[in-house]
Amino acid sequence: NAGVTQTPKFQVLKTGQSMTLQCAQDMNHNSMYWYRQDPGMGLRLIYYSASEGTTDKGEVPNGYNVSRLNKREFSLRLESAAPSQTSVYFCASSSSNTEAFFGQGTRLTVV
Amino acid sequence: GEDVEQSLFLSVREGDSSVINCTYTDSSSTYLYWYKQEPGAGLQLLTYIFSNMDMKQDQRLTVLLNKKDKHLSLRIADTQTGDSAIYFCADLNDYKLSFGAGTTVTVRA
């Protein structure tokens, strides 16, 4: 049972480069989320998707785009990476009003 | 997040009880959660409470919810060294799951 799978686990980017973080869940969950975690700031919601075909901005959406490709997959794209986007990124999924399951995180460094 | 607030640090002696507090702003939150994160790992759900409940107990964990004051607490009885971690409070409102900044709990011998 894979749960929530994020790739890659680690990434180093140069300022201005683009990349896509992938997330997939095999639990048939409707809702999926992307968070970033920074020291002393907890998890801040970047974007979420309540169901396939919908996406909504969270607290800190600037500099990111998302795509809910299908029910299983929710990707996060950085079009032009900046050092301020150095963080640990977590993807999560949940069915309505129940526990959210988290991936293991992607540690991104932008130099 | 700005909708959920927690104190940042708690130090507790092994064997004592730990109490971690959280306040949230949205009165229409349906579920409230406590997650645990160990170093270098993802988040693990500890327990959750539905918004129409006042209390939930699960082994060493007790969750208290004061809906009037929008205050949530997590009590860990007989705290052990393995309980050292960051604890996050979260609330779910209209599919949006928001987290506090996390409370780092350090258990000392």
Backbone of each chain as ProteinMPNN parsed JSONL, in Angstrom:
{"seq_chain_A": "NAGVTQTPKFQVLKTGQSMTLQCAQDMNHNSMYWYRQDPGMGLRLIYYSASEGTTDKGEVPNGYNVSRLNKREFSLRLESAAPSQTSVYFCASSSSNTEAFFGQGTRLTVV", "coords_chain_A": {"N_chain_A": [[0.847, -1.189, 0.0], [0.983, 1.937, -1.151], [0.163, 4.562, -0.512], [0.703, 7.967, -0.248], [2.742, 9.24, -2.654], [5.6, 11.032, -3.319], [7.681, 12.674, -5.669], [10.636, 14.407, -6.816], [12.702, 13.191, -4.028], [14.735, 14.807, -3.197], [16.07, 17.895, -4.417], [18.068, 20.16, -6.202], [18.076, 23.363, -7.443], [18.931, 25.921, -9.804], [18.612, 29.456, -9.527], [15.864, 30.701, -11.296], [15.449, 28.454, -12.818], [13.076, 25.911, -13.829], [10.753, 23.542, -12.468], [8.854, 20.551, -11.797], [7.07, 19.204, -9.163], [6.026, 16.022, -8.324], [3.097, 14.258, -7.324], [1.317, 11.498, -6.16], [-1.519, 9.556, -5.276], [-2.922, 6.539, -4.002], [-5.316, 5.968, -2.82], [-7.819, 6.623, -3.557], [-8.705, 9.164, -2.907], [-10.531, 12.233, -2.682], [-9.617, 14.862, -2.124], [-6.672, 16.822, -2.395], [-3.465, 18.193, -1.478], [-0.917, 20.738, -1.371], [1.83, 21.656, 0.568], [4.237, 23.845, 2.052], [7.031, 23.619, 4.211], [8.653, 25.476, 6.566], [11.221, 26.459, 8.856], [9.95, 27.265, 12.056], [7.6, 28.174, 11.001], [5.736, 26.33, 10.492], [3.435, 24.34, 8.601], [2.529, 25.625, 5.586], [-0.147, 26.267, 3.491], [-0.117, 25.86, 0.055], [-1.498, 25.325, -2.413], [-4.658, 23.751, -2.974], [-6.798, 20.988, -3.829], [-10.019, 20.259, -4.034], [-11.45, 18.368, -5.374], [-11.261, 16.246, -8.286], [-10.427, 18.145, -11.091], [-10.74, 20.634, -9.939], [-9.053, 23.396, -8.453], [-7.641, 25.364, -5.825], [-6.375, 28.395, -4.375], [-4.096, 28.517, -1.639], [-2.586, 29.709, 1.349], [-0.078, 30.706, 0.464], [0.341, 31.044, -2.499], [1.815, 32.349, -4.485], [4.15, 32.281, -7.126], [3.901, 29.667, -7.731], [2.305, 26.986, -9.531], [-0.388, 24.698, -10.048], [-1.584, 21.441, -10.972], [-4.28, 19.368, -11.306], [-4.187, 16.483, -12.447], [-5.607, 14.127, -12.706], [-7.705, 11.997, -10.705], [-5.836, 10.756, -9.099], [-3.413, 12.188, -9.213], [-1.517, 15.108, -8.419], [0.152, 17.832, -9.233], [2.867, 20.112, -8.608], [4.16, 23.085, -9.755], [7.07, 24.979, -10.266], [7.747, 27.77, -11.936], [9.815, 29.614, -12.288], [12.305, 29.331, -10.394], [13.092, 30.619, -7.14], [15.393, 31.697, -4.556], [13.899, 32.048, -2.206], [12.081, 30.054, -2.32], [13.257, 27.826, -1.395], [12.771, 25.062, 0.556], [10.939, 22.547, 2.411], [8.737, 20.468, 0.827], [5.478, 19.23, 1.07], [3.124, 16.875, 0.046], [-0.304, 16.025, 0.368], [-3.207, 13.946, 0.913], [-6.754, 13.434, 1.196], [-9.878, 11.878, 2.018], [-13.234, 13.126, 2.078], [-13.464, 15.185, 4.86], [-11.909, 13.626, 6.629], [-8.983, 11.967, 7.952], [-5.893, 13.316, 6.791], [-3.421, 12.104, 4.673], [0.082, 12.035, 4.426], [2.799, 12.589, 2.133], [6.332, 11.768, 1.999], [7.83, 13.996, 1.679], [9.608, 16.589, -0.142], [12.759, 17.809, -0.439], [13.775, 20.851, -1.294], [16.246, 22.872, -2.693], [17.159, 26.07, -3.663], [19.542, 27.711, -5.432]], "CA_chain_A": [[0.0, 0.0, 0.0], [1.943, 3.031, -1.284], [-0.296, 5.781, 0.139], [1.013, 9.18, -1.0], [4.114, 9.163, -3.148], [6.126, 12.287, -3.886], [8.997, 12.645, -6.305], [11.737, 13.65, -6.214], [12.893, 13.389, -2.587], [15.674, 15.927, -3.049], [16.327, 18.598, -5.674], [18.761, 21.444, -6.154], [17.819, 24.137, -8.653], [19.512, 27.26, -9.894], [17.611, 30.519, -9.638], [15.316, 30.866, -12.641], [15.079, 27.175, -13.424], [11.715, 25.448, -13.535], [10.615, 22.117, -12.202], [7.55, 20.084, -11.345], [7.034, 18.191, -8.121], [4.933, 15.102, -8.616], [2.449, 13.616, -6.184], [0.271, 10.561, -6.545], [-2.097, 8.791, -4.166], [-3.641, 5.346, -4.464], [-6.364, 5.72, -1.829], [-9.077, 7.102, -4.139], [-9.125, 10.351, -2.182], [-10.975, 13.37, -3.491], [-8.887, 16.103, -1.856], [-5.201, 16.768, -2.357], [-2.91, 19.447, -0.957], [0.519, 20.987, -1.359], [2.29, 22.526, 1.636], [5.663, 24.016, 2.263], [7.364, 23.693, 5.621], [9.846, 26.273, 6.855], [11.445, 26.493, 10.316], [9.202, 28.243, 12.83], [6.373, 28.634, 10.316], [4.816, 25.217, 10.331], [3.061, 23.993, 7.228], [1.694, 26.654, 4.958], [-0.853, 25.696, 2.349], [0.192, 26.549, -1.2], [-2.701, 25.109, -3.21], [-5.346, 22.508, -2.706], [-7.76, 20.552, -4.825], [-11.087, 19.559, -3.304], [-11.862, 17.218, -6.182], [-10.682, 16.246, -9.627], [-10.889, 19.231, -11.946], [-10.788, 21.914, -9.231], [-7.912, 23.78, -7.633], [-7.844, 26.631, -5.134], [-5.18, 28.937, -3.731], [-3.983, 28.49, -0.187], [-1.996, 30.906, 1.954], [1.142, 31.194, -0.177], [0.357, 30.497, -3.858], [2.615, 33.105, -5.459], [5.344, 31.607, -7.613], [3.584, 28.25, -7.949], [1.086, 26.573, -10.225], [-0.698, 23.289, -9.798], [-2.416, 20.764, -11.951], [-4.888, 18.115, -10.845], [-4.204, 15.773, -13.721], [-6.691, 13.14, -12.578], [-8.002, 11.87, -9.28], [-4.661, 10.254, -8.396], [-2.191, 12.979, -9.304], [-1.616, 16.551, -8.177], [1.535, 18.284, -9.389], [3.185, 21.485, -8.227], [5.181, 23.575, -10.683], [7.762, 26.248, -10.049], [8.11, 28.218, -13.284], [11.093, 30.316, -12.239], [12.612, 29.145, -8.976], [13.78, 31.689, -6.41], [15.93, 31.193, -3.276], [12.843, 32.054, -1.186], [11.309, 28.824, -2.451], [13.968, 26.755, -0.702], [11.847, 24.609, 1.589], [10.516, 21.161, 2.291], [7.381, 20.465, 0.279], [4.702, 18.039, 1.377], [1.844, 16.627, -0.594], [-1.205, 15.251, 1.219], [-4.511, 13.668, 0.335], [-7.75, 12.988, 2.163], [-11.267, 11.816, 1.586], [-13.917, 14.269, 2.692], [-13.6, 15.324, 6.311], [-11.215, 12.634, 7.448], [-7.537, 12.097, 8.076], [-5.045, 13.577, 5.632], [-2.201, 11.294, 4.631], [1.155, 12.841, 3.866], [3.988, 12.021, 1.533], [7.537, 11.879, 2.809], [8.433, 15.322, 1.517], [10.651, 16.891, -1.127], [13.632, 18.867, 0.078], [14.194, 21.647, -2.453], [17.172, 23.974, -2.452], [17.344, 26.934, -4.831], [20.798, 28.452, -5.21]], "C_chain_A": [[0.881, 1.237, 0.0], [1.473, 4.287, -0.559], [-0.071, 6.986, -0.755], [2.488, 9.139, -1.381], [4.511, 10.474, -3.787], [7.458, 12.006, -4.55], [9.348, 14.029, -6.821], [11.788, 13.858, -4.703], [13.796, 14.585, -2.324], [15.859, 16.584, -4.421], [17.072, 19.881, -5.38], [18.527, 22.131, -7.495], [18.641, 25.42, -8.627], [18.371, 28.269, -10.009], [17.178, 30.668, -11.092], [14.948, 29.564, -13.324], [13.637, 26.818, -13.053], [11.76, 23.969, -13.199], [9.206, 21.821, -11.725], [7.74, 19.019, -10.298], [5.803, 17.329, -8.355], [4.38, 14.507, -7.328], [1.359, 12.693, -6.707], [-0.21, 9.824, -5.31], [-2.937, 7.65, -4.73], [-4.793, 4.991, -3.528], [-7.73, 6.212, -2.305], [-9.624, 8.333, -3.4], [-9.545, 11.463, -3.132], [-10.056, 14.574, -3.349], [-7.387, 15.869, -1.828], [-4.66, 18.151, -2.068], [-1.41, 19.508, -1.226], [0.827, 22.011, -0.271], [3.787, 22.746, 1.487], [5.902, 24.174, 3.763], [8.688, 24.411, 5.792], [9.995, 26.388, 8.367], [10.648, 27.615, 10.982], [7.906, 28.7, 12.197], [5.397, 27.497, 10.067], [4.593, 24.86, 8.877], [2.15, 25.079, 6.687], [1.129, 26.087, 3.659], [-0.578, 26.523, 1.106], [-1.046, 26.52, -2.1], [-3.37, 23.85, -2.715], [-6.359, 22.239, -3.809], [-8.812, 19.725, -4.111], [-11.57, 18.33, -4.066], [-11.198, 17.328, -7.539], [-11.283, 17.392, -10.441], [-10.986, 20.573, -11.255], [-9.49, 22.14, -8.479], [-8.191, 25.141, -7.017], [-6.538, 27.073, -4.491], [-5.269, 28.762, -2.224], [-3.409, 29.803, 0.312], [-0.905, 31.543, 1.122], [1.268, 30.695, -1.609], [1.331, 31.17, -4.83], [3.897, 32.369, -5.823], [5.129, 30.141, -7.922], [2.352, 28.118, -8.836], [0.869, 25.107, -9.938], [-1.555, 22.749, -10.932], [-2.952, 19.486, -11.328], [-5.162, 17.303, -12.113], [-5.344, 14.767, -13.799], [-6.911, 12.952, -11.084], [-6.74, 11.5, -8.487], [-3.549, 11.294, -8.245], [-2.432, 14.47, -9.162], [-0.189, 17.082, -8.207], [1.672, 19.752, -9.042], [4.336, 21.956, -9.103], [5.736, 24.912, -10.211], [8.26, 26.693, -11.418], [9.485, 28.863, -13.326], [11.533, 30.341, -10.776], [13.407, 30.32, -8.408], [14.315, 31.116, -5.101], [14.889, 31.149, -2.165], [11.963, 30.808, -1.252], [12.076, 27.598, -1.939], [13.13, 26.341, 0.501], [11.719, 23.091, 1.495], [9.05, 21.172, 1.877], [6.71, 19.135, 0.587], [3.42, 18.033, 0.57], [1.001, 15.802, 0.385], [-2.49, 14.977, 0.469], [-5.463, 13.245, 1.434], [-9.067, 12.748, 1.441], [-12.009, 12.881, 2.394], [-13.942, 14.156, 4.206], [-12.971, 14.215, 7.13], [-9.719, 12.905, 7.418], [-6.872, 12.415, 6.748], [-3.778, 12.74, 5.759], [-1.13, 12.09, 3.887], [2.201, 12.002, 3.161], [5.188, 12.277, 2.42], [8.27, 13.194, 2.615], [9.465, 15.38, 0.416], [11.459, 18.044, -0.581], [14.214, 19.606, -1.117], [15.11, 22.774, -2.015], [17.329, 24.762, -3.747], [18.552, 27.829, -4.557], [20.947, 29.587, -6.234]], "O_chain_A": [[1.473, 1.569, 1.027], [2.307, 5.023, -0.032], [-0.577, 7.042, -1.876], [3.363, 9.018, -0.524], [3.835, 10.966, -4.691], [8.258, 11.207, -4.063], [8.454, 14.769, -7.229], [10.995, 14.626, -4.159], [13.626, 15.29, -1.329], [15.811, 15.914, -5.453], [16.753, 20.6, -4.433], [18.757, 21.544, -8.552], [18.996, 25.931, -7.564], [17.3, 27.956, -10.528], [18.008, 30.751, -11.997], [14.209, 29.57, -14.309], [13.067, 27.35, -12.101], [12.676, 23.246, -13.591], [8.467, 22.714, -11.309], [8.473, 18.051, -10.502], [4.696, 17.83, -8.556], [5.115, 14.285, -6.366], [0.58, 13.064, -7.585], [0.572, 9.504, -4.415], [-3.571, 7.774, -5.778], [-5.198, 3.831, -3.456], [-8.691, 6.214, -1.535], [-10.836, 8.517, -3.284], [-8.999, 11.617, -4.224], [-9.745, 15.238, -4.338], [-6.901, 14.862, -1.312], [-5.3, 19.158, -2.369], [-0.729, 18.485, -1.299], [0.201, 23.067, -0.183], [4.5, 21.945, 0.882], [5.101, 24.771, 4.482], [9.709, 24.008, 5.236], [8.995, 26.412, 9.085], [10.668, 28.76, 10.531], [7.185, 29.515, 12.772], [4.335, 27.708, 9.482], [5.466, 25.058, 8.032], [1.121, 25.398, 7.282], [1.848, 25.506, 2.846], [-0.78, 27.737, 1.099], [-1.568, 27.563, -2.493], [-2.733, 22.986, -2.112], [-6.721, 23.115, -4.595], [-8.533, 18.623, -3.638], [-12.045, 17.366, -3.465], [-10.645, 18.368, -7.895], [-12.5, 17.576, -10.469], [-11.286, 21.572, -11.909], [-8.9, 21.206, -7.937], [-8.886, 25.969, -7.605], [-5.704, 26.251, -4.11], [-6.339, 28.844, -1.622], [-3.703, 30.871, -0.226], [-0.798, 32.768, 1.065], [2.223, 29.982, -1.916], [1.635, 30.613, -5.885], [4.631, 31.898, -4.954], [6.06, 29.444, -8.328], [1.491, 28.996, -8.888], [1.803, 24.368, -9.627], [-2.151, 23.487, -11.718], [-2.19, 18.63, -10.879], [-6.21, 17.424, -12.747], [-5.962, 14.592, -14.849], [-6.344, 13.694, -10.282], [-6.6, 11.893, -7.329], [-2.822, 11.28, -7.252], [-3.394, 15.024, -9.694], [0.593, 16.808, -7.297], [0.727, 20.531, -9.164], [5.371, 21.295, -9.182], [5.008, 25.826, -9.823], [9.124, 26.034, -11.997], [10.234, 28.681, -14.286], [11.182, 31.248, -10.022], [14.252, 30.919, -9.073], [13.757, 30.149, -4.582], [14.978, 30.306, -1.272], [11.187, 30.544, -0.333], [11.594, 26.47, -2.041], [12.816, 27.164, 1.361], [12.307, 22.447, 0.625], [8.224, 21.821, 2.517], [7.287, 18.065, 0.393], [2.734, 19.046, 0.435], [1.532, 14.984, 1.136], [-2.829, 15.675, -0.487], [-5.038, 12.756, 2.48], [-9.335, 13.334, 0.392], [-11.435, 13.468, 3.311], [-14.389, 13.151, 4.759], [-13.455, 13.898, 8.217], [-9.262, 13.935, 6.923], [-7.234, 11.861, 5.71], [-3.155, 12.681, 6.819], [-1.396, 12.727, 2.868], [2.46, 10.858, 3.535], [5.079, 12.922, 3.462], [9.237, 13.472, 3.323], [10.107, 14.386, 0.079], [10.927, 19.116, -0.294], [15.037, 19.067, -1.858], [14.799, 23.528, -1.093], [17.6, 24.187, -4.801], [18.58, 28.593, -3.592], [21.937, 30.318, -6.207]]}, "seq_chain_B": "GEDVEQSLFLSVREGDSSVINCTYTDSSSTYLYWYKQEPGAGLQLLTYIFSNMDMKQDQRLTVLLNKKDKHLSLRIADTQTGDSAIYFCADLNDYKLSFGAGTTVTVRA", "coords_chain_B": {"N_chain_B": [[0.05, 28.34, 10.06], [-1.949, 31.318, 9.466], [-4.464, 31.005, 10.443], [-4.49, 29.234, 12.49], [-3.076, 28.893, 15.63], [-0.258, 28.185, 17.688], [1.767, 27.626, 20.603], [5.352, 27.704, 20.447], [7.306, 26.085, 21.673], [7.829, 23.426, 24.054], [8.922, 22.077, 27.042], [9.33, 19.14, 28.848], [9.363, 16.948, 31.671], [10.364, 13.547, 31.686], [7.822, 11.168, 32.145], [6.045, 12.961, 33.242], [2.968, 14.808, 32.51], [2.206, 16.186, 29.314], [0.973, 19.179, 27.947], [-0.338, 20.562, 25.149], [-1.269, 23.452, 23.506], [-3.691, 25.076, 21.37], [-5.111, 27.501, 19.249], [-7.806, 28.427, 17.136], [-9.322, 30.134, 14.339], [-11.618, 29.903, 12.811], [-14.948, 29.428, 13.132], [-16.503, 27.64, 11.798], [-15.1, 25.351, 11.363], [-14.852, 21.888, 10.793], [-13.562, 19.511, 11.508], [-10.897, 18.883, 13.802], [-7.433, 18.431, 14.202], [-4.612, 16.576, 15.47], [-1.284, 16.295, 14.643], [1.826, 14.521, 14.431], [5.288, 15.062, 14.019], [8.287, 13.568, 13.439], [11.891, 13.998, 13.472], [13.063, 14.676, 10.215], [11.034, 13.314, 8.978], [7.743, 12.666, 7.552], [4.358, 13.781, 8.252], [2.388, 12.427, 10.839], [-0.763, 11.276, 11.667], [-2.091, 11.768, 14.858], [-4.462, 11.973, 16.395], [-7.919, 12.967, 16.131], [-10.686, 15.248, 16.345], [-14.134, 15.686, 16.164], [-16.085, 18.56, 15.466], [-18.339, 18.804, 17.063], [-17.851, 17.59, 19.416], [-16.631, 17.458, 22.823], [-14.526, 16.268, 24.077], [-12.013, 13.813, 23.582], [-10.63, 10.664, 24.104], [-7.762, 8.66, 23.787], [-5.958, 6.137, 24.53], [-2.934, 7.194, 25.767], [-3.452, 9.749, 25.048], [-5.344, 12.737, 25.274], [-7.801, 14.765, 23.99], [-9.063, 17.986, 24.204], [-11.733, 20.113, 23.456], [-12.763, 23.368, 23.24], [-15.251, 24.921, 22.024], [-16.444, 27.371, 22.119], [-14.443, 29.164, 22.868], [-12.745, 28.611, 20.869], [-10.575, 26.847, 21.222], [-8.19, 24.346, 21.412], [-6.752, 21.48, 22.869], [-4.052, 19.192, 23.498], [-3.335, 16.536, 25.488], [-0.723, 14.632, 26.7], [-0.272, 11.823, 28.459], [2.045, 10.566, 30.93], [4.601, 11.151, 29.66], [7.017, 10.153, 27.3], [10.444, 9.578, 26.148], [10.302, 9.016, 23.466], [8.242, 10.589, 22.661], [9.206, 13.026, 21.999], [9.099, 15.477, 19.619], [7.72, 17.365, 16.849], [4.593, 18.857, 17.184], [1.618, 19.307, 15.513], [-1.243, 21.256, 15.249], [-4.292, 21.206, 13.46], [-6.905, 22.434, 11.355], [-9.953, 21.68, 9.651], [-11.802, 23.098, 7.186], [-14.316, 23.438, 4.977], [-13.008, 21.832, 3.001], [-10.475, 22.906, 3.088], [-7.442, 22.471, 4.588], [-5.759, 23.555, 7.29], [-2.751, 24.364, 9.001], [-1.153, 24.87, 12.19], [1.876, 26.5, 13.43], [3.339, 24.612, 14.711], [4.398, 22.846, 17.637], [7.315, 22.359, 19.32], [8.205, 19.679, 21.142], [10.166, 18.799, 23.813], [11.507, 16.19, 25.592], [12.834, 15.673, 28.699], [15.149, 13.859, 30.708]], "CA_chain_B": [[-0.747, 29.24, 9.265], [-2.484, 32.436, 10.255], [-5.754, 30.659, 11.016], [-4.289, 28.307, 13.599], [-1.902, 29.352, 16.379], [0.244, 27.331, 18.756], [3.051, 28.035, 21.17], [6.382, 27.063, 19.633], [8.171, 25.149, 22.387], [7.409, 22.882, 25.334], [9.882, 21.153, 27.633], [8.624, 18.381, 29.88], [10.167, 15.877, 32.258], [9.877, 12.197, 31.392], [6.862, 10.673, 33.119], [5.023, 13.991, 33.488], [2.017, 15.036, 31.423], [2.436, 17.335, 28.424], [-0.242, 19.792, 27.414], [-0.043, 21.445, 24.012], [-2.464, 24.25, 23.251], [-3.883, 25.565, 20.01], [-6.338, 28.274, 19.019], [-8.145, 28.538, 15.721], [-10.168, 31.319, 14.161], [-12.828, 29.691, 12.026], [-15.943, 28.713, 13.927], [-17.162, 26.605, 11.002], [-14.233, 24.18, 11.204], [-15.626, 20.669, 11.054], [-12.685, 18.581, 12.206], [-9.62, 19.419, 14.279], [-6.488, 17.321, 14.194], [-3.246, 16.684, 15.98], [-0.301, 15.508, 13.907], [3.17, 14.45, 15.018], [6.351, 14.946, 13.036], [9.615, 13.272, 13.977], [12.93, 14.61, 12.619], [13.305, 14.138, 8.885], [9.92, 12.47, 8.532], [6.491, 13.331, 7.223], [3.427, 13.964, 9.365], [1.621, 11.244, 11.222], [-1.942, 11.664, 12.436], [-2.201, 11.197, 16.203], [-5.862, 11.888, 16.769], [-8.712, 14.075, 15.637], [-11.947, 15.415, 17.061], [-15.187, 16.335, 15.4], [-16.336, 19.853, 16.11], [-19.455, 18.774, 18.023], [-17.406, 16.854, 20.6], [-15.848, 18.248, 23.779], [-13.362, 15.539, 24.539], [-11.771, 12.496, 23.01], [-9.487, 10.026, 24.75], [-7.222, 7.546, 23.019], [-4.801, 5.66, 25.282], [-2.293, 8.256, 26.552], [-3.799, 11.049, 24.47], [-6.665, 13.316, 25.536], [-8.038, 16.011, 23.26], [-10.157, 18.796, 24.712], [-12.15, 21.161, 22.526], [-13.648, 24.413, 23.743], [-15.67, 25.539, 20.771], [-16.79, 28.782, 22.38], [-13.199, 29.924, 22.859], [-11.953, 28.122, 19.726], [-9.334, 26.391, 21.844], [-7.979, 22.891, 21.341], [-5.54, 21.065, 23.558], [-3.65, 17.789, 23.459], [-2.616, 16.13, 26.684], [-0.039, 13.348, 26.588], [0.022, 11.333, 29.805], [3.251, 9.746, 31.088], [5.392, 11.483, 28.474], [8.224, 9.345, 27.121], [11.43, 10.207, 25.253], [9.818, 8.847, 22.092], [7.244, 11.619, 22.359], [9.904, 14.228, 21.522], [8.738, 15.67, 18.204], [6.931, 18.583, 16.622], [3.172, 18.533, 17.165], [0.863, 20.291, 14.748], [-2.685, 21.353, 15.302], [-4.813, 21.555, 12.135], [-8.367, 22.436, 11.269], [-10.511, 21.444, 8.329], [-12.968, 23.938, 6.936], [-14.655, 23.498, 3.558], [-11.944, 21.148, 2.26], [-9.173, 23.537, 3.282], [-6.803, 21.943, 5.79], [-4.761, 24.555, 7.687], [-1.93, 23.93, 10.118], [-0.406, 25.81, 13.005], [3.322, 26.515, 13.207], [3.941, 23.447, 15.347], [5.009, 22.967, 18.962], [8.415, 21.403, 19.494], [8.185, 19.107, 22.493], [11.423, 18.168, 24.207], [11.335, 15.415, 26.816], [14.115, 15.58, 29.395], [15.179, 12.75, 31.685]], "C_chain_B": [[-1.415, 30.302, 10.116], [-3.787, 32.066, 10.927], [-5.632, 29.816, 12.261], [-3.0, 28.721, 14.3], [-1.558, 28.388, 17.496], [1.481, 27.984, 19.345], [4.135, 27.181, 20.52], [7.159, 25.974, 20.354], [7.518, 24.684, 23.684], [8.485, 21.918, 25.798], [9.2, 20.448, 28.792], [9.534, 17.271, 30.389], [9.526, 14.531, 31.93], [8.967, 11.717, 32.524], [5.775, 11.679, 33.473], [4.033, 14.023, 32.332], [2.441, 16.259, 30.618], [1.089, 17.88, 27.997], [0.155, 20.794, 26.34], [-1.344, 22.144, 23.639], [-2.488, 24.821, 21.845], [-5.145, 26.413, 19.992], [-6.558, 28.399, 17.517], [-9.184, 29.631, 15.563], [-11.524, 31.011, 13.549], [-13.837, 28.838, 12.78], [-16.657, 27.627, 13.124], [-16.242, 25.431, 10.685], [-15.0, 22.928, 11.592], [-14.825, 19.639, 11.831], [-11.433, 19.323, 12.662], [-8.702, 18.247, 14.548], [-5.236, 17.649, 14.999], [-2.365, 15.725, 15.192], [1.036, 15.567, 14.632], [4.185, 14.326, 13.895], [7.671, 14.702, 13.751], [10.661, 13.797, 13.007], [13.089, 13.899, 11.282], [12.169, 13.319, 8.308], [8.722, 13.323, 8.136], [5.605, 13.433, 8.452], [2.591, 12.724, 9.585], [0.429, 11.712, 12.053], [-1.934, 10.97, 13.791], [-3.654, 10.949, 16.569], [-6.61, 13.062, 16.143], [-10.017, 14.122, 16.432], [-12.93, 16.13, 16.16], [-15.642, 17.559, 16.17], [-17.503, 19.842, 17.086], [-19.119, 17.97, 19.287], [-16.628, 17.791, 21.517], [-14.53, 17.583, 24.112], [-13.253, 14.222, 23.775], [-10.541, 11.923, 23.684], [-9.061, 8.812, 23.929], [-5.91, 7.158, 23.673], [-4.169, 6.813, 26.067], [-2.682, 9.656, 26.105], [-5.209, 11.47, 24.864], [-6.756, 14.631, 24.78], [-9.224, 16.705, 23.903], [-10.452, 19.912, 23.717], [-13.119, 22.094, 23.227], [-14.066, 25.233, 22.532], [-15.972, 27.027, 20.941], [-15.542, 29.651, 22.284], [-12.316, 29.563, 21.667], [-10.563, 27.687, 20.209], [-9.31, 24.866, 21.847], [-6.727, 22.553, 22.122], [-5.314, 19.568, 23.39], [-2.867, 17.494, 24.724], [-2.014, 14.756, 26.428], [0.319, 12.928, 28.006], [1.319, 10.531, 29.783], [4.191, 9.931, 29.891], [6.701, 10.706, 28.46], [9.194, 10.038, 26.163], [11.013, 10.083, 23.792], [8.738, 9.838, 21.699], [7.887, 12.925, 21.92], [9.68, 14.358, 20.022], [8.134, 17.067, 18.063], [5.475, 18.159, 16.496], [2.424, 19.672, 16.492], [-0.619, 20.14, 15.007], [-3.162, 21.742, 13.894], [-6.33, 21.601, 12.183], [-8.809, 22.308, 9.819], [-11.784, 22.256, 8.191], [-13.189, 24.007, 5.44], [-13.505, 22.995, 2.681], [-10.563, 21.762, 2.437], [-8.603, 23.089, 4.622], [-5.641, 22.858, 6.154], [-4.056, 24.115, 8.956], [-1.393, 25.107, 10.911], [1.078, 25.672, 12.736], [4.029, 25.328, 13.833], [4.55, 23.774, 16.697], [6.086, 21.912, 19.08], [8.441, 20.955, 20.946], [9.503, 18.393, 22.741], [11.195, 17.477, 25.544], [12.697, 15.241, 27.46], [14.028, 14.515, 30.487], [15.058, 13.26, 33.108]], "O_chain_B": [[-1.445, 30.2, 11.342], [-4.194, 32.727, 11.882], [-6.595, 29.698, 13.019], [-1.961, 28.882, 13.661], [-2.437, 27.844, 18.164], [2.156, 28.781, 18.693], [3.868, 26.06, 20.089], [7.628, 25.03, 19.718], [6.768, 25.42, 24.326], [8.913, 21.045, 25.044], [8.563, 21.092, 29.626], [10.357, 16.727, 29.652], [8.302, 14.401, 31.902], [9.299, 11.843, 33.703], [4.706, 11.3, 33.95], [4.223, 13.36, 31.313], [2.963, 17.232, 31.162], [0.165, 17.115, 27.718], [0.889, 21.747, 26.598], [-2.385, 21.506, 23.477], [-1.449, 25.023, 21.217], [-6.133, 26.08, 20.646], [-5.608, 28.467, 16.737], [-9.848, 30.014, 16.527], [-12.478, 31.765, 13.74], [-13.595, 27.658, 13.034], [-17.343, 26.783, 13.701], [-16.565, 24.605, 9.832], [-15.711, 22.909, 12.597], [-15.36, 18.97, 12.715], [-10.971, 20.258, 12.009], [-9.125, 17.208, 15.053], [-4.86, 18.807, 15.181], [-2.643, 14.53, 15.085], [1.338, 16.524, 15.345], [3.976, 13.583, 12.936], [8.118, 15.517, 14.559], [10.355, 14.02, 11.836], [13.231, 12.677, 11.226], [12.325, 12.694, 7.259], [8.695, 14.533, 8.357], [6.06, 13.195, 9.571], [2.149, 12.066, 8.643], [0.591, 12.453, 13.023], [-1.791, 9.75, 13.876], [-4.025, 9.856, 16.996], [-6.0, 14.028, 15.684], [-10.393, 13.158, 17.099], [-12.57, 17.084, 15.469], [-15.586, 17.581, 17.399], [-17.649, 20.781, 17.869], [-19.989, 17.705, 20.116], [-16.044, 18.779, 21.071], [-13.537, 18.253, 24.395], [-14.249, 13.613, 23.384], [-9.527, 12.606, 23.824], [-9.893, 8.045, 23.444], [-4.872, 7.767, 23.41], [-4.817, 7.362, 26.957], [-2.28, 10.641, 26.723], [-6.149, 10.677, 24.801], [-5.894, 15.5, 24.915], [-10.267, 16.09, 24.123], [-9.544, 20.567, 23.206], [-14.155, 21.672, 23.739], [-13.339, 26.116, 22.075], [-15.78, 27.827, 20.026], [-15.569, 30.732, 21.696], [-11.251, 30.154, 21.483], [-9.535, 28.103, 19.675], [-10.273, 24.203, 22.23], [-5.735, 23.277, 22.04], [-6.246, 18.794, 23.174], [-1.851, 18.133, 24.997], [-2.704, 13.833, 25.995], [1.112, 13.589, 28.676], [1.662, 9.903, 28.782], [4.526, 8.968, 29.201], [7.399, 10.613, 29.47], [8.814, 10.969, 25.453], [11.335, 10.946, 22.975], [8.361, 9.918, 20.53], [7.182, 13.846, 21.507], [10.026, 13.462, 19.251], [8.053, 17.834, 19.022], [5.161, 17.208, 15.78], [2.577, 20.839, 16.852], [-1.168, 19.039, 14.984], [-2.5, 22.525, 13.214], [-6.959, 20.886, 12.964], [-8.134, 22.762, 8.896], [-12.72, 22.116, 8.979], [-12.367, 24.56, 4.709], [-13.092, 23.667, 1.736], [-9.575, 21.189, 1.978], [-9.216, 23.306, 5.667], [-4.654, 22.936, 5.423], [-4.674, 23.566, 9.869], [-1.201, 26.2, 10.377], [1.501, 24.846, 11.927], [5.191, 25.063, 13.524], [5.142, 24.837, 16.885], [5.816, 20.718, 18.956], [8.669, 21.752, 21.856], [9.904, 17.507, 21.986], [10.747, 18.098, 26.508], [13.618, 14.718, 26.833], [12.981, 14.306, 31.099], [15.066, 12.467, 34.05]]}, "name": "protein", "num_of_chains": 2, "seq": "NAGVTQTPKFQVLKTGQSMTLQCAQDMNHNSMYWYRQDPGMGLRLIYYSASEGTTDKGEVPNGYNVSRLNKREFSLRLESAAPSQTSVYFCASSSSNTEAFFGQGTRLTVVGEDVEQSLFLSVREGDSSVINCTYTDSSSTYLYWYKQEPGAGLQLLTYIFSNMDMKQDQRLTVLLNKKDKHLSLRIADTQTGDSAIYFCADLNDYKLSFGAGTTVTVRA"}
